[in-house]
Amino acid sequence: MPTVDRALEREIALLHNRVCFGLADPKRVLMLYALEAGPRCVGELAADLGLPQPAVSRHLRVLRERSLVTVDRRGASNFYTLADHRMVEAVDLLRGVLASQLAAERTIERRARVARPVRAARRTSR
């Protein structure tokens, strides 16, 4: 029986702790998309996302602690930047997987709807 490579296991645990936890809240994912356009301060992100500033600060802390965003202090303001643009590319890939899954489900549902009348017609002709 094959065993899981221990180094891979540690790497996946780290990935889960850092990246997956950081992406676990949809608002944090939206923040990454907002930061893709460039540095933003907390107030700008709060306005863009329609969230209270304290909530945005808490989400940014989670993203910062997981090295998904960086902070640049400019006077009294903190500007946040996407640490690695590949993160948005990764989320886009996941969105593509989701789109494919949803399309497949719609196809199955469509086929099921088409097949139902045929079955009903067979029952009535017996």
C-alpha positions as CSV (number, residue, x, y, z in Angstrom):
1,M,0.0,0.0,0.0
2,P,1.5,3.4,-1.0
3,T,2.2,5.9,1.7
4,V,2.0,9.6,1.5
5,D,5.3,11.4,1.2
6,R,5.9,13.1,4.6
7,A,7.4,16.2,3.0
8,L,4.3,16.5,0.8
9,E,2.1,16.0,3.8
10,R,3.9,18.8,5.7
11,E,3.7,21.1,2.6
12,I,0.0,20.5,2.2
13,A,-0.6,21.2,5.9
14,L,1.3,24.5,5.5
15,L,-0.7,25.3,2.4
16,H,-3.9,24.7,4.2
17,N,-2.9,26.8,7.2
18,R,-1.6,29.7,5.2
19,V,-3.4,29.8,1.9
20,C,-6.7,27.9,2.4
21,F,-7.4,29.6,5.7
22,G,-6.7,33.0,4.2
23,L,-9.1,32.3,1.3
24,A,-11.8,30.7,3.6
25,D,-13.8,33.8,3.8
26,P,-15.4,35.2,0.5
27,K,-14.7,38.8,1.6
28,R,-11.0,38.1,1.9
29,V,-11.0,36.7,-1.7
30,L,-12.8,39.8,-2.9
31,M,-10.1,41.9,-1.1
32,L,-7.4,40.1,-3.1
33,Y,-9.3,40.9,-6.3
34,A,-9.6,44.6,-5.2
35,L,-5.8,44.7,-4.4
36,E,-5.0,43.3,-7.8
37,A,-5.5,46.8,-9.2
38,G,-2.9,48.2,-6.9
39,P,-2.3,49.3,-3.3
40,R,-5.3,50.3,-1.2
41,C,-5.9,51.6,2.2
42,V,-8.4,50.1,4.6
43,G,-10.9,52.9,4.0
44,E,-10.9,52.4,0.3
45,L,-11.4,48.7,0.6
46,A,-14.2,49.2,3.1
47,A,-16.0,51.5,0.7
48,D,-15.4,49.2,-2.3
49,L,-16.7,46.1,-0.5
50,G,-19.4,47.8,1.5
51,L,-18.0,46.5,4.8
52,P,-17.3,48.3,8.1
53,Q,-13.7,49.4,8.5
54,P,-13.1,47.2,11.6
55,A,-14.2,44.1,9.6
56,V,-11.9,45.0,6.7
57,S,-9.0,45.5,9.2
58,R,-9.6,42.1,10.8
59,H,-9.7,40.4,7.3
60,L,-6.5,42.2,6.3
61,R,-4.8,41.0,9.5
62,V,-5.6,37.4,8.5
63,L,-4.3,38.0,5.0
64,R,-1.2,39.8,6.3
65,E,-0.4,37.0,8.9
66,R,-0.5,34.5,6.1
67,S,1.7,36.6,3.8
68,L,-1.0,37.0,1.2
69,V,-0.8,40.8,1.4
70,T,1.9,43.2,2.4
71,V,1.5,46.6,4.2
72,D,3.3,49.8,3.4
73,R,3.0,52.5,6.0
74,R,2.6,56.0,4.5
75,G,2.2,58.6,7.2
76,A,-1.0,57.9,9.1
77,S,-2.2,55.4,6.5
78,N,-1.5,51.8,5.8
79,F,-1.6,50.7,2.2
80,Y,-2.1,47.0,1.4
81,T,-0.7,45.3,-1.6
82,L,-1.2,41.8,-3.0
83,A,1.9,39.9,-2.1
84,D,1.9,37.6,-5.1
85,H,-0.4,38.1,-8.1
86,R,-0.4,34.3,-8.7
87,M,-2.8,34.1,-5.9
88,V,-5.5,35.8,-8.0
89,E,-4.5,33.5,-10.9
90,A,-5.0,30.5,-8.6
91,V,-8.4,31.7,-7.5
92,D,-9.3,32.2,-11.2
93,L,-8.3,28.6,-11.9
94,L,-10.6,27.5,-9.0
95,R,-13.4,29.6,-10.4
96,G,-12.9,27.9,-13.7
97,V,-13.2,24.5,-12.1
98,L,-16.4,25.6,-10.4
99,A,-17.8,26.9,-13.7
100,S,-17.1,23.5,-15.3
101,Q,-18.8,21.7,-12.5
102,L,-21.8,23.9,-12.7
103,A,-22.0,23.5,-16.4
104,A,-21.8,19.7,-16.1
105,E,-24.6,19.8,-13.5
106,R,-26.8,21.9,-15.8
107,T,-26.2,19.4,-18.6
108,I,-27.2,16.5,-16.4
109,E,-30.3,18.4,-15.2
110,R,-31.3,19.3,-18.8
111,R,-30.9,15.7,-19.9
112,A,-33.0,14.5,-17.0
113,R,-35.8,16.9,-17.9
114,V,-35.7,15.7,-21.5
115,A,-35.8,12.1,-20.4
116,R,-38.7,12.5,-18.0
117,P,-41.4,13.1,-20.7
118,V,-40.2,10.1,-22.6
119,R,-40.6,7.9,-19.5
120,A,-44.0,9.3,-18.8
121,A,-45.1,8.7,-22.5
122,R,-44.0,5.1,-22.2
123,R,-46.1,4.6,-19.0
124,T,-49.2,6.0,-20.6
125,S,-48.9,3.8,-23.8
126,R,-48.8,0.6,-21.8
